């Protein structure tokens, strides 16, 4: 295969995964796979499979980021081995396998939908005021009080940029349950997106002459911090467990769940200083700081930022994540419990993009389609993978 044909084939594969390939093109692709039965031959033709996988996946990510969705594609979820499962094609109602073996691709049979109580997550949160009273915030419900407004999607505190007060600070708590998400705009203009099962402690206004401080009690939050230059040079600080993050003006993601031993700070843009005990580290964009709160060790790695922050834009993006890790994320969003009847599949790695507005049945069908689970069972809010 010459270089030009290789490029055409790679483009066709990318079109397939982004939902742009026609039935004629799918047939053409299948014929190619059938004529190259050997996995070794396939690698010789297109190059290292890991490189091809990443190219396809990253192009899909770019498509979603730039256009908001992948046309005609319900979701993309692949076992991380394109040589064994060359493609799962989702074009409207057409779902079919393409194998590297000598057999005709067969359609995946519809799975009987089990009646259950698992609902897709939505915008909801509980606001706890200084006196301990609690207010339920949810989609379609309006809340108003002096200097505070909520439309059921976000809660906004009155803009106090340049006029921070000297009065005593009052703290509010915003608690996001499992199956929820919410946005809070603080009085300094900083915006915080909160993921499922998270809680943020913050002041209703910031004190003049002092650092702007908030605390992520647990969970995951994405911060878009207003620059210090708008606040007399005063830094923004985020405390979580025994870690402190000092911000000049930037965007970053902080993940610190109660049931996970490692905290992850991922810098999107700007600069932050991460500190714990007597150690501190400056992060650069696209770097992730992982800190283990048990043994107090830390590492820094370059990461694909999109995978870490796509949750706030309605997408779960997984790259080389185990099925166990993926189900942990999904269990928070769908407020469900997951049990692995077959422990051998927990560490199977996947690469994929899942839309947060899909039903749990749709997602489980995707997982089953790549052959890792033979079946699943839903009982009330419990999912058993077999």
N, C-alpha and C positions, 0 to 999 in steps of 0.2 A: 504494500500500500504506500503510495507516494505521500509526501508531506501535505499537499493540498487536500487529498482525500481524508487524511487523518483529521485535519482541521474541520472538514465538513462533518465527519462522523461525530466528533466531540460536540460540535454545535448542535447536531441533531439530538444527541443525548441530553444536552442542556435544555433544548426546547421541549423535550419529552417531560422532563421534571418540572419545567415551569408552565406546563399545560398548553404549550403552543404547537405541539406536534400534531399533524393530521393523521388520520387512520392509515393513509398511504405511507406516510413517513414511519409510522410505527411498524408496519409490515416490512418496510425496507430495513429497519433496525433489527427486527427479529431475524430476517434472512441473514444479516451479517453475523449475528450471534450463532446461528445454526451452522454457518460455514466455518466458524472458528471455534470448534468444540473444545479445543485445548485451552486451558487457562493460561498456560505458558505462552501460547501463540498470541492470545489476546493482549498480554502484557508487552510482548514484542511489538505488536502493531501500534498500541496507543501509549505505551510507557508505563511506568510504575502506577499501579492501581490506586495507591494512596494519594498520589498527586492528582490523578483524574477525579477521585472522589471529592477532594477538597476543592478543585476547580469548579465542579458542578454545584456543590453545596454553597460555595461562596457566591456564585453567580445567582443562585436562587435567593440568597439573603439580600443581595443588591437589588434584585427585582422587587422584593417585598418592601425594602427600605425606601426605594425611589418612588414606587407606584402604589404602595399601601397594601397590595395583595398580589397573589400569583393568579393570573387569569385562568379560569376554569379548573383550578386545582383545589380540591377540598383540603388536602393536607399531604405532607410528604414525610414518610417515616420509613427508614430503611435500616435493615440490619447492616452493620458496618462491614460489608464484604460484597462489593459490587460484582465480584467474580462468581459468587455463588448465587446471589439474587441480583441479576443484572439490572432489573427495573421493576418497579411497581407503578403501573401507569394509571393515573386517575384523570380521565377526560370525561367530565359529566358523569354518566352512569357506567362508563366503560372501565372495568378494573380487570387487569389480566397480568399473569406472570410471564416473565421471559427468563428462561433457564439456560445455563450452559450445559445442557444435556440433550440427548437425542429424543425429544418428545414434543408433542404439540402443546402450546400453552393453553391452559384451561382456566376458565373464569372462576373467580372465588365465589363460592356459594353464599347467598345471603344468610346472615346469622339471625336467628330468632331474637327479637328484641325482648329482653326480660323487663317486666315492669319493676321499677325500683324508685327509690326516693332520692337518687343522686341528681342534683341539679347543677347546671353550669354556674360558675361564680358570677357575682355581680357587684355593683357599687354599694357598699354598706360599711358602716363604722359606728362606734359608740364614742361619744364625746363626754368626758368626765370633767366637770367644772371644779373650781377651788373648794366649794362646799361639799363636794362628793356626789352631787346630783348627776344623773346620767341622762343623756339625750341620744336617742336613736336617729342616726342619719342614714338615709337610704334613697335609692333611685326613685325619683318622682315625688320626694318629700322636701319641702322648703323649710328651712330654719333661719330665723332672724333674731338677733339681739343687738344691743349697742356694740358697734365696732366689729360685729361678726355676722357673716351670711353664709348659708349653704344651699346649694341647689340640688343636693342629693348625689352629686358626683364629686364635688370638692367643697372644702370649707375655706373661706377667705377672711383673714383678719385685716382690719383697717390699716391702710398704708401709713407707716410712720417714718419712712425714709427721711433722714435729716432732722427728725424731731423726736428722737428717743426720749423717754420720760425719766424723771428722777423718782417717781412714786414706787412704792413697793411692788415687787414682781409677783404676779399671779400665774400659777402654772395650770395648764390644761393637759389632759391625756387624750390621745386619739388612738383607740384600739380597733384593729381590723380583725374580724373573726376568720376562721377557716371558711373558704368560699367567698371571700370578700376582697375588695381593693378600694382605695380612696386617695384623694389628693388634698393636701393642706398647703395654703399659701400663707406664710408667716408675715408678721407685721413689718418686717424689713424687706419684703418682696421676694424672699427665698421661697422656691416651690419644692415640695417634697411629695413624691409618689410613694405610697405605702402598699406593699404586697400583702397577700393573705397571711394571717396569723402573725401580725406585727403590732407593736405599740410604740408610740412616740410621745415623749414628754417634752413640752416646750412652753415658753412664757407667752402670755397674751401680748406683751410688749417687751422690748429689750431696754435695759438700763443704760442711760447715757454714760459714756466714759468707760464702759466695761465690755469685755468680749461678748459676742452673741453666742449663747450656749443652748444646745438642745441635747436630748439623750434618747438614743434608740434603745428602749428597754429590751426588746427582742424583735426578731424578724428581719425583714429586708426593706430597704428604702433607697430611693434614687433622689439625690439632692442636686438642685440647680441653684447655686448660691449667688446672691447678689454681691458684687465686688466690694471690697473693703473701702475703696475710694469713695463710695457713696455714704460711708458711715465713719468718717473721720479716721480712716485707717484701721478700724477695729476688726479683728479677725472673727471668723465664724468657727465655732468648735462643736464637734459631735462626739459625745462620749457614749461608749457601749461596753458594758462589762468592765474589764480593766484596760481597755484601749481608748486612746484619745486621738481624734483627727482634727488638725488645725488647717483651716481653709482660708485662702486669700480671696478667691473668687473663681468658682470652677463647677464642673459637673462630675459626680462620681456615684458609685453604687456601693452600698454597705450591706452585707449579708451576715446576720448574727442570730441564727435561730437557736431556740432553747435546747432542742434535741440534737444539735450538731456541735462537735467539739472544736471545729475550725471556723474562724471568722474570715470573710473575704472582703477586702476593700479594692475596688476596681476603678481606676481613674480614666475618665472619658476625655476630659480636656482640662487645661489649667495646671495647678500644682497643689499637692497636699502634703502635710507632714504627719505621718502616722507614728504614734508613740505608745509604748507600754513599758511599765517599770522604768528602767534606766536606758532603754533602747529606743531610738527614733530613726525613721527612714523617710526620705523624700521620694514620692512617686512621680513618675513621668507618665504622660498619656499612653494608654494601652498596656499599662502594667497593672498587675494584680498582686496585692500583698495578702498572703495567707498566714494567719496567726492561730496556733493551737493553744487554746486557753488552759489545757490540762498540763502539757509538758512545757509550755511557754516557748516553743520553738516557732520560727517564722521563715518564710521563703518568699521570693519575688520571682514572678514569671511574666513573660509577655503573653497576652491572651487576645482572642478574637472578642472585642468589646461587644459586638452585636449579640453574641450568645449570652452575655451576662446581663444585658439591659433590655432585651427585646420584650420581656414580660410586661413592661409598662405600656407597650404599644399593641397589646392584644395578641402577642405571639410568644410561644415557647420554642426556643431554638436550642437544639441539643447536638453537640458534636463530640463524638467519642465518649458518650455517657452510658453508664450501665443501666440496664432496665430497672434495677433497684433504685438508683439515683433519680431516674425519670419518674418512677411511680411515687417517690417521696414528694417531688414537686407537684405532681398531679393530685395527690391526695389532699394537699392543702387547698388547691383551687376548687376541687370538687367536694371538699369536706367529706372524705370517705376514708375507710381503712382498706389496706391492701395486704393480702396474705399470699405468699408464694407456696403453693402446694408442691411444686417442683423446684427445689432449691438450686438445682443446676443452672437455671436460666437467669438467676439474679444478676450475674456478672456479664451477661451477653451485652455487647456494646452496640449502640445505635447511632445513627446520624439522621437528623430530621427536623422538620418545622411543623409545629402543631398550632392551630388557631384556637384561642382561648374560648371562643364562642361555640365550639363544637360540643356535641353531647358526648358523654363518656362512652356510650356504645360505639359511636363513630371512631373514637380513638382506640378502643380495644380491638375493633375490627382491623384497624391499620396494623396494630401490633401482631394480631393473628395472621394477617396477610403475608408477613415475612417469615412465617413458619416457626417462630420462637416458642409461642404457646400453642398448644393443641386446642384448648378451649378455655373458657372462663365462666365464672358463675357470679351472679349478683344477687345478694340477699340483703334487702333494705339498703343500708349505706356501706355494705361490705362487699369487696371484690376479691374473688379467689382466682388466681392464675394457675392454670394446670398445664 
